[in-house]
Amino acid sequence: MQAHWGYLGVAIVAEVIATSALKATEGFSRLGPSVLVVVGYCTAFYFLSLTLRTLPLGVAYALWSGVGIALVTAFGWLYYRQTLDAATLCGLGLIAAGIVLIQLRGGH
């Protein structure tokens, strides 16, 4: 596996953890979740920057944000019991289709 895919995976996971913890900060009034958010975003951006050494910006950002959106939505559904309506599911499907098209294009 090429290193940029591993870096991108770490960036995505860190961003999903940070974004998912954001609600628990209660406006950054709770220390533990607030630290998790800051460390998570710093980690995400650091590993995204490593990804950009070899992967084009548009491809990396599309994958990072698209996969992140899908995973944060899934976390919200599972953990916070947020509902997923037809429009949300359709949007997630379009994001997934876009990610597939980027990969089929070769990405770089």
DSSP file (Angstrom, degrees, kcal/mol; ACC not computed):
  #  RESIDUE AA STRUCTURE BP1 BP2  ACC     N-H-->O    O-->H-N    N-H-->O    O-->H-N    TCO  KAPPA ALPHA  PHI   PSI    X-CA   Y-CA   Z-CA
    1    1 A M              0   0    0      0, 0.0     2,-0.2     0, 0.0     5,-0.0   0.000 360.0 360.0 360.0 137.0    0.0    0.0    0.0
    2    2 A Q    >>  -     0   0    0      1,-0.1     3,-1.3     4,-0.0     4,-1.0  -0.490 360.0-121.7 -72.8 144.3    1.3    3.5   -0.8
    3    3 A A  H 3> S+     0   0    0      1,-0.3     4,-2.6     2,-0.2     5,-0.2   0.817 105.9  65.7 -58.8 -34.7    1.9    5.6    2.2
    4    4 A H  H 3> S+     0   0    0      1,-0.2     4,-2.4     2,-0.2    -1,-0.3   0.826  98.5  53.7 -63.2 -28.4   -0.5    8.4    1.1
    5    5 A W  H <> S+     0   0    0     -3,-1.3     4,-2.2     2,-0.2    -1,-0.2   0.898 109.9  47.2 -71.0 -38.3   -3.5    6.1    1.5
    6    6 A G  H  X S+     0   0    0     -4,-1.0     4,-2.3    -3,-0.2    -2,-0.2   0.919 113.1  48.8 -64.8 -44.0   -2.5    5.2    5.1
    7    7 A Y  H  X S+     0   0    0     -4,-2.6     4,-2.5     1,-0.2    -2,-0.2   0.914 111.5  49.7 -61.0 -42.8   -2.0    8.9    5.9
    8    8 A L  H  X S+     0   0    0     -4,-2.4     4,-2.5    -5,-0.2    -1,-0.2   0.900 108.9  52.6 -64.4 -39.5   -5.3    9.7    4.4
    9    9 A G  H  X S+     0   0    0     -4,-2.2     4,-2.5     2,-0.2    -1,-0.2   0.912 110.5  46.9 -61.1 -43.4   -7.0    7.0    6.4
   10   10 A V  H  X S+     0   0    0     -4,-2.3     4,-2.7     2,-0.2     5,-0.2   0.916 111.7  51.8 -64.2 -42.3   -5.5    8.3    9.6
   11   11 A A  H  X S+     0   0    0     -4,-2.5     4,-2.1     2,-0.2    -2,-0.2   0.906 111.4  47.2 -60.3 -42.5   -6.6   11.9    8.7
   12   12 A I  H  X S+     0   0    0     -4,-2.5     4,-2.5     2,-0.2    -2,-0.2   0.942 113.2  47.1 -65.7 -48.2  -10.1   10.7    8.0
   13   13 A V  H  X S+     0   0    0     -4,-2.5     4,-2.4     1,-0.2    -2,-0.2   0.918 113.1  49.0 -61.3 -43.7  -10.4    8.7   11.3
   14   14 A A  H  X S+     0   0    0     -4,-2.7     4,-2.5     1,-0.2    -1,-0.2   0.905 112.4  48.2 -63.0 -41.2   -9.0   11.6   13.3
   15   15 A E  H  X S+     0   0    0     -4,-2.1     4,-2.9    -5,-0.2     5,-0.2   0.897 111.2  50.1 -66.8 -40.2  -11.4   14.1   11.7
   16   16 A V  H  X S+     0   0    0     -4,-2.5     4,-2.5     2,-0.2    -2,-0.2   0.913 112.0  47.9 -65.0 -42.7  -14.4   11.8   12.3
   17   17 A I  H  X S+     0   0    0     -4,-2.4     4,-1.9    -5,-0.2    -2,-0.2   0.940 114.7  46.1 -62.1 -46.8  -13.4   11.3   16.0
   18   18 A A  H  X S+     0   0    0     -4,-2.5     4,-0.9     1,-0.2    -2,-0.2   0.930 115.3  45.1 -63.3 -46.4  -12.9   15.1   16.4
   19   19 A T  H >X S+     0   0    0     -4,-2.9     3,-0.6     1,-0.2     4,-0.5   0.902 112.8  50.9 -65.5 -40.5  -16.2   16.0   14.6
   20   20 A S  H 3< S+     0   0    0     -4,-2.5     3,-0.4    -5,-0.2     4,-0.4   0.831 110.9  49.1 -66.7 -31.5  -18.1   13.4   16.5
   21   21 A A  H 3X S+     0   0    0     -4,-1.9     4,-0.7    -5,-0.2     3,-0.5   0.639  89.3  85.5 -80.3 -14.5  -16.8   14.6   19.8
   22   22 A L  H X< S+     0   0    0     -4,-0.9     3,-1.0    -3,-0.6     5,-0.4   0.873  86.0  52.8 -57.3 -40.6  -17.6   18.2   19.0
   23   23 A K  G >< S+     0   0    0     -4,-0.5     3,-1.3    -3,-0.4    -1,-0.3   0.875 104.1  57.3 -62.8 -36.8  -21.2   17.9   20.3
   24   24 A A  G 34 S+     0   0    0     -3,-0.5    -1,-0.2    -4,-0.4    -2,-0.2   0.634  89.7  73.6 -71.4 -13.6  -20.0   16.5   23.6
   25   25 A T  G <X>S-     0   0    0     -3,-1.0     4,-1.9    -4,-0.7     5,-1.5   0.737  89.5-146.1 -71.2 -20.0  -17.9   19.6   24.2
   26   26 A E  T <45S-     0   0    0     -3,-1.3     3,-0.4    -4,-0.4    -3,-0.1   0.961  79.0 -33.0  50.0  58.0  -21.0   21.6   25.0
   27   27 A G  T  45S-     0   0    0     -5,-0.4    -1,-0.2     1,-0.2    -4,-0.1   0.814 113.1 -62.8  71.8  30.9  -19.6   24.8   23.5
   28   28 A F  T  45S+     0   0    0     -6,-0.3    -1,-0.2     2,-0.1    -2,-0.2   0.786 108.5 122.2  60.8  31.1  -16.1   23.9   24.6
   29   29 A S  T  <5 +     0   0    0     -4,-1.9     2,-0.5    -3,-0.4    -3,-0.2   0.530  57.7  71.1 -95.2  -8.4  -17.2   24.0   28.3
   30   30 A R  S  ><S-     0   0    0     -5,-1.5     4,-1.7     1,-0.2     5,-0.2  -0.949  71.2-153.5-112.0 122.2  -16.1   20.4   28.9
   31   31 A L  H  > S+     0   0    0     -2,-0.5     4,-2.7     2,-0.2     5,-0.2   0.920  85.3  52.9 -63.2 -51.2  -12.3   19.8   29.0
   32   32 A G  H  > S+     0   0    0      1,-0.2     4,-2.1     2,-0.2    -1,-0.2   0.942 114.9  38.3 -55.6 -57.8  -12.1   16.2   28.0
   33   33 A P  H  > S+     0   0    0      0, 0.0     4,-2.2     0, 0.0    -1,-0.2   0.853 114.7  56.8 -62.7 -32.4  -14.1   16.3   24.8
   34   34 A S  H  X S+     0   0    0     -4,-1.7     4,-2.3     2,-0.2    -2,-0.2   0.915 107.5  47.1 -64.8 -42.5  -12.6   19.7   24.0
   35   35 A V  H  X S+     0   0    0     -4,-2.7     4,-2.9     1,-0.2     5,-0.3   0.913 110.6  53.3 -63.6 -42.3   -9.1   18.3   24.2
   36   36 A L  H  X S+     0   0    0     -4,-2.1     4,-2.5    -5,-0.2    -2,-0.2   0.899 109.3  49.0 -59.1 -41.9  -10.2   15.4   22.0
   37   37 A V  H  X S+     0   0    0     -4,-2.2     4,-2.6     2,-0.2     5,-0.2   0.947 113.7  44.6 -63.8 -49.4  -11.5   17.8   19.4
   38   38 A V  H  X S+     0   0    0     -4,-2.3     4,-2.3     2,-0.2    -2,-0.2   0.934 117.2  44.3 -63.5 -47.0   -8.4   19.9   19.2
   39   39 A V  H  X S+     0   0    0     -4,-2.9     4,-2.6     1,-0.2    -1,-0.2   0.905 113.6  52.4 -64.2 -40.9   -6.0   16.9   19.2
   40   40 A G  H  X S+     0   0    0     -4,-2.5     4,-2.6    -5,-0.3    -2,-0.2   0.925 111.7  44.1 -61.7 -46.2   -8.2   15.2   16.6
   41   41 A Y  H  X S+     0   0    0     -4,-2.6     4,-2.6     2,-0.2     5,-0.2   0.894 113.1  51.3 -68.4 -38.8   -8.3   18.1   14.2
   42   42 A C  H  X S+     0   0    0     -4,-2.3     4,-2.2    -5,-0.2    -2,-0.2   0.929 113.2  46.1 -61.3 -44.0   -4.5   18.8   14.6
   43   43 A T  H  X S+     0   0    0     -4,-2.6     4,-2.6    -5,-0.2     5,-0.3   0.922 111.9  51.8 -62.5 -44.9   -3.9   15.1   13.8
   44   44 A A  H  X S+     0   0    0     -4,-2.6     4,-2.2     1,-0.2    -2,-0.2   0.931 112.6  43.8 -59.8 -47.8   -6.3   15.2   10.9
   45   45 A F  H  X S+     0   0    0     -4,-2.6     4,-2.1     2,-0.2    -1,-0.2   0.867 112.2  53.4 -69.6 -35.0   -4.7   18.2    9.3
   46   46 A Y  H  X S+     0   0    0     -4,-2.2     4,-1.6    -5,-0.2    -2,-0.2   0.959 113.6  41.7 -62.2 -49.9   -1.1   16.9    9.9
   47   47 A F  H  X S+     0   0    0     -4,-2.6     4,-1.9     1,-0.2    -2,-0.2   0.819 111.8  55.4 -71.2 -29.0   -1.8   13.6    8.2
   48   48 A L  H  X S+     0   0    0     -4,-2.2     4,-1.8    -5,-0.3    -1,-0.2   0.898 105.8  53.0 -65.5 -38.8   -3.8   15.3    5.4
   49   49 A S  H  < S+     0   0    0     -4,-2.1     4,-0.3     1,-0.2    -2,-0.2   0.876 108.0  50.2 -63.9 -36.4   -0.7   17.5    4.8
   50   50 A L  H >< S+     0   0    0     -4,-1.6     3,-1.3     1,-0.2     4,-0.4   0.887 107.8  54.2 -66.5 -37.9    1.4   14.3    4.5
   51   51 A T  H >X S+     0   0    0     -4,-1.9     4,-2.1     1,-0.3     3,-1.5   0.881  99.6  62.1 -60.0 -38.9   -1.1   12.9    2.0
   52   52 A L  T 3< S+     0   0    0     -4,-1.8    -1,-0.3     1,-0.3    -2,-0.2   0.554  83.0  79.5 -71.4  -6.9   -0.8   16.0   -0.1
   53   53 A R  T <4 S+     0   0    0     -3,-1.3    -1,-0.3    -4,-0.3    -2,-0.2   0.850 118.7   6.5 -64.0 -32.8    2.9   15.3   -0.8
   54   54 A T  T <4 S+     0   0    0     -3,-1.5    -2,-0.2    -4,-0.4    -1,-0.1   0.561 119.0  72.2-128.1 -15.0    1.9   12.7   -3.4
   55   55 A L  S  < S-     0   0    0     -4,-2.1    -1,-0.1   -51,-0.1    53,-0.1  -0.887  87.1-105.4-108.1 135.8   -1.9   12.9   -3.9
   56   56 A P     >  -     0   0    0      0, 0.0     4,-2.8     0, 0.0     5,-0.2  -0.246  27.8-120.8 -58.7 145.2   -3.5   15.8   -5.7
   57   57 A L  H  > S+     0   0    0      1,-0.2     4,-3.0     2,-0.2     5,-0.3   0.901 109.7  50.5 -53.8 -49.4   -5.3   18.3   -3.4
   58   58 A G  H  > S+     0   0    0      1,-0.2     4,-2.0     2,-0.2    -1,-0.2   0.890 113.7  44.7 -60.7 -41.2   -8.7   17.9   -5.1
   59   59 A V  H  > S+     0   0    0     48,-0.2     4,-2.4     2,-0.2     5,-0.2   0.942 115.5  46.5 -68.2 -48.4   -8.6   14.1   -4.9
   60   60 A A  H  X S+     0   0    0     -4,-2.8     4,-2.8     1,-0.2    -2,-0.2   0.925 115.4  45.7 -61.4 -45.2   -7.4   14.0   -1.3
   61   61 A Y  H  X S+     0   0    0     -4,-3.0     4,-2.8    -5,-0.2     5,-0.4   0.894 111.5  52.0 -68.6 -38.8   -9.9   16.6   -0.1
   62   62 A A  H  X S+     0   0    0     -4,-2.0     4,-2.4    -5,-0.3     5,-0.3   0.928 115.2  41.8 -62.0 -44.4  -12.8   15.0   -1.9
   63   63 A L  H  X S+     0   0    0     -4,-2.4     4,-2.4     2,-0.2     5,-0.4   0.927 115.7  49.9 -68.1 -44.6  -12.0   11.6   -0.4
   64   64 A W  H  X S+     0   0    0     -4,-2.8     4,-1.7    -5,-0.2    -2,-0.2   0.939 118.7  37.0 -59.7 -49.9  -11.3   13.1    3.1
   65   65 A S  H  X S+     0   0    0     -4,-2.8     4,-2.7    -5,-0.2    -1,-0.2   0.912 118.1  49.5 -73.4 -41.2  -14.5   15.1    3.2
   66   66 A G  H  X S+     0   0    0     -4,-2.4     4,-2.0    -5,-0.4    -2,-0.2   0.946 116.1  40.0 -64.5 -49.7  -16.7   12.6    1.5
   67   67 A V  H  X S+     0   0    0     -4,-2.4     4,-2.5    -5,-0.3     5,-0.2   0.897 115.8  53.9 -65.8 -38.8  -15.7    9.6    3.6
   68   68 A G  H  X S+     0   0    0     -4,-1.7     4,-2.8    -5,-0.4     5,-0.3   0.918 107.3  49.8 -60.6 -44.7  -15.7   11.8    6.7
   69   69 A I  H  X S+     0   0    0     -4,-2.7     4,-2.3     1,-0.2    -1,-0.2   0.931 112.3  47.9 -59.6 -46.1  -19.3   13.0    6.0
   70   70 A A  H  X S+     0   0    0     -4,-2.0     4,-2.2     1,-0.2    -2,-0.2   0.918 114.8  44.9 -62.9 -43.6  -20.5    9.5    5.6
   71   71 A L  H  X S+     0   0    0     -4,-2.5     4,-2.5     2,-0.2    -2,-0.2   0.892 113.0  49.6 -70.5 -39.1  -18.8    8.2    8.8
   72   72 A V  H  X S+     0   0    0     -4,-2.8     4,-2.6     2,-0.2    -1,-0.2   0.899 111.4  50.5 -65.3 -39.0  -19.9   11.2   10.9
   73   73 A T  H  X S+     0   0    0     -4,-2.3     4,-2.0    -5,-0.3    -2,-0.2   0.923 111.0  48.2 -62.8 -44.0  -23.4   10.7    9.7
   74   74 A A  H  X S+     0   0    0     -4,-2.2     4,-2.5     2,-0.2    -2,-0.2   0.904 111.8  50.1 -62.9 -41.2  -23.2    7.0   10.6
   75   75 A F  H  X>S+     0   0    0     -4,-2.5     4,-3.5     1,-0.2     5,-0.7   0.925 109.8  50.4 -62.9 -44.7  -21.8    7.8   14.0
   76   76 A G  H  X5S+     0   0    0     -4,-2.6     6,-2.2     1,-0.2     4,-0.6   0.873 112.2  48.0 -60.7 -37.3  -24.6   10.4   14.6
   77   77 A W  H  <5S+     0   0    0     -4,-2.0     4,-0.3     4,-0.2    -2,-0.2   0.921 120.1  36.6 -69.0 -44.4  -27.2    7.7   13.6
   78   78 A L  H  <5S+     0   0    0     -4,-2.5    -2,-0.2    -5,-0.2    -3,-0.2   0.923 130.5  26.1 -75.5 -45.4  -25.7    5.0   15.9
   79   79 A Y  H  <5S+     0   0    0     -4,-3.5    -3,-0.2    -5,-0.2    -2,-0.1   0.900 131.7  31.8 -91.5 -44.7  -24.6    7.1   18.9
   80   80 A Y  S  <<S-     0   0    0     -5,-0.7    -3,-0.2    -4,-0.6    -4,-0.1   0.431  99.3-125.8 -95.6   0.4  -26.8   10.1   19.0
   81   81 A R        +     0   0    0     -4,-0.3    -4,-0.2    -6,-0.3     2,-0.2   0.825  46.3 170.7  59.7  34.2  -29.9    8.3   17.5
   82   82 A Q        -     0   0    0     -6,-2.2    -1,-0.2    -9,-0.1     2,-0.2  -0.527  32.9-116.6 -74.5 143.2  -30.2   10.9   14.7
   83   83 A T        -     0   0    0     -2,-0.2     2,-0.6     1,-0.0    -1,-0.1  -0.516  15.9-147.0 -83.4 148.9  -32.7   10.0   12.1
   84   84 A L        -     0   0    0     -2,-0.2     2,-0.1    -7,-0.1    -1,-0.0  -0.948  19.3-167.6-115.1 109.8  -31.7    9.4    8.4
   85   85 A D     >  -     0   0    0     -2,-0.6     4,-2.4     1,-0.1     5,-0.2  -0.312  39.3 -93.1 -89.6 178.6  -34.4   10.4    6.0
   86   86 A A  H  > S+     0   0    0      1,-0.2     4,-2.5     2,-0.2     5,-0.2   0.874 124.4  53.1 -61.1 -39.3  -34.6    9.7    2.3
   87   87 A A  H  > S+     0   0    0      2,-0.2     4,-2.5     1,-0.2    -1,-0.2   0.905 109.8  48.5 -64.3 -40.9  -32.8   12.9    1.3
   88   88 A T  H  > S+     0   0    0      2,-0.2     4,-2.5     1,-0.2    -2,-0.2   0.933 113.0  47.0 -63.9 -46.2  -29.9   12.2    3.6
   89   89 A L  H  X S+     0   0    0     -4,-2.4     4,-2.1     2,-0.2    -2,-0.2   0.888 112.3  50.4 -64.1 -38.8  -29.5    8.6    2.3
   90   90 A C  H  X S+     0   0    0     -4,-2.5     4,-2.2    -5,-0.2    -1,-0.2   0.924 110.5  49.9 -63.8 -44.4  -29.7    9.9   -1.3
   91   91 A G  H  X S+     0   0    0     -4,-2.5     4,-2.3     1,-0.2    -2,-0.2   0.905 109.9  50.0 -60.8 -42.6  -27.1   12.5   -0.5
   92   92 A L  H  X S+     0   0    0     -4,-2.5     4,-2.5     1,-0.2    -1,-0.2   0.881 109.0  53.1 -63.5 -37.5  -24.8    9.9    1.0
   93   93 A G  H  X S+     0   0    0     -4,-2.1     4,-2.4     2,-0.2    -2,-0.2   0.895 108.6  49.3 -63.3 -40.2  -25.3    7.7   -2.0
   94   94 A L  H  X S+     0   0    0     -4,-2.2     4,-2.3     2,-0.2    -2,-0.2   0.887 110.1  51.0 -66.8 -38.6  -24.3   10.5   -4.3
   95   95 A I  H  X S+     0   0    0     -4,-2.3     4,-2.3     2,-0.2    -2,-0.2   0.938 111.0  48.5 -61.9 -46.1  -21.2   11.2   -2.2
   96   96 A A  H  X S+     0   0    0     -4,-2.5     4,-2.3     1,-0.2    -2,-0.2   0.905 110.6  51.2 -60.8 -41.8  -20.3    7.5   -2.4
   97   97 A A  H  X S+     0   0    0     -4,-2.4     4,-2.5     1,-0.2    -1,-0.2   0.899 109.0  51.4 -62.7 -40.0  -20.8    7.6   -6.2
   98   98 A G  H  X S+     0   0    0     -4,-2.3     4,-2.3     2,-0.2    -2,-0.2   0.899 108.6  50.5 -63.3 -40.9  -18.6   10.6   -6.4
   99   99 A I  H  X S+     0   0    0     -4,-2.3     4,-2.1     2,-0.2    -2,-0.2   0.911 110.7  49.6 -63.5 -42.1  -15.8    8.8   -4.5
  100  100 A V  H  X S+     0   0    0     -4,-2.3     4,-2.6     1,-0.2    -2,-0.2   0.923 110.3  50.6 -62.6 -43.9  -16.1    5.8   -6.8
  101  101 A L  H  X S+     0   0    0     -4,-2.5     4,-1.9     1,-0.2    -2,-0.2   0.895 108.7  51.6 -62.4 -40.0  -15.9    8.0   -9.9
  102  102 A I  H  X>S+     0   0    0     -4,-2.3     5,-1.0     1,-0.2     4,-0.5   0.917 112.5  46.2 -61.8 -42.3  -12.8    9.7   -8.5
  103  103 A Q  H ><5S+     0   0    0     -4,-2.1     3,-0.8     1,-0.2    -2,-0.2   0.880 110.3  52.5 -68.9 -37.8  -11.2    6.3   -7.9
  104  104 A L  H 3<5S+     0   0    0     -4,-2.6    -1,-0.2     1,-0.3    -2,-0.2   0.850 103.3  58.9 -65.9 -32.9  -12.2    5.1  -11.4
  105  105 A R  H 3<5S-     0   0    0     -4,-1.9    -1,-0.3    -5,-0.2    -2,-0.2   0.691 121.8-109.5 -67.5 -18.8  -10.6    8.1  -12.9
  106  106 A G  T <<5 -     0   0    0     -3,-0.8     2,-0.9    -4,-0.5    -3,-0.2   0.145  29.6-126.5 107.4 -19.1   -7.3    7.1  -11.4
  107  107 A G      <       0   0    0     -5,-1.0   -48,-0.2     1,-0.2    -1,-0.1   0.124 360.0 360.0  70.1 -26.4   -7.3    9.9   -8.8
  108  108 A H              0   0    0     -2,-0.9    -1,-0.2    -5,-0.1    -2,-0.1   0.319 360.0 360.0-161.9 360.0   -3.8   11.0   -9.8
